[in-house]
Amino acid sequence: MSVQFKFRDTVGHDRRLEVIEALGRAGFAAQSLFPGQKRPKLASIFTVSKADAKDVKAVQAALTDFGHEIEYVEAAPERNLKA
């Protein structure tokens, strides 16, 4: 399971890095769900891997200072894709 969050459209690249660093200090590793994506809506979605449903509250707490810059924080279930 992972936890996903989305930045609001108004949040710039430098500020996003600050938020990701703050999550790192809280013990979470955040990365883009769609690395290299050119479309802003998709590029603004990030994931915290190896987190579970109970970590949603911890990630939300770590993002408290950035609340107005985060559109949502939610748990995302693992998916077993079949080819």
N, C-alpha and C positions, 0 to 999 in steps of 0.2 A: 504494500500500500504506500501511497505517497500523499503529500499535501500540496495542493496547487494554490497559487495566488496570482492575481492579475493587477498590474499597475494601471492607474487611470491614464488616459491618453495624454494628459498634460505633464506627466512626469518625464523629465529628460534622462538621457543616458547616464550622466554623472550622478544624479540623484539615485537612480536605480542601483548603481554600484555601491553607494553609501548604504542603501537598504540591505543589499546582499551581504555586505561586510558586517552589518549589525546582526544579521541572522547567523553569520559565521561565528561571531563572538558569543552568541547564545547557544552554539553547538549544532547548528543546522547548516547543511551545504545546499544552497539554492542554485539552480541553473535553469537556463531557458528551456522551455518545453519544446520549442521549435528553433534550434540554433541556426543562425544565418538567415532567418526569415525576413523577407523584405516588407511584408504586409504588417503594418503597425499593430493591428488588433492581435494577431497571432504572436508577434514578437514581444508583446507585453505580458504573456503568460509564462509563469515560472513554476518550477516544481521543486519540492524538497523531498528527495528520495529517501528511502529507508525510514520513513516516518509512518506512524499508524494513526488510526482515528483519534486516539487519546492525545497525540501530538498536535492536533489541530489547535487546541487551546493554548499550548505552549508557543506555537508559531504565531498565533494571534497576539499573545502577550508580547512576544519579541517585536511585533510590528506595531504595537500600540502608539509609539511616537510618530509613526508614519501613517496613521489611520486614514487621513484625508487623501493620501496618495495611493491607497490600495483599494481596488474596487471590490474584491472578494477574496476570502480564504476558505478553502473547502477540502475535505478528504476526497481522494480519488482512488477507487479500488484498482487492484492489480487486474490486468486483463491477460488471459491466456489466448493469444491469437493462434488460430489454426490456419495453416497454409493450404 
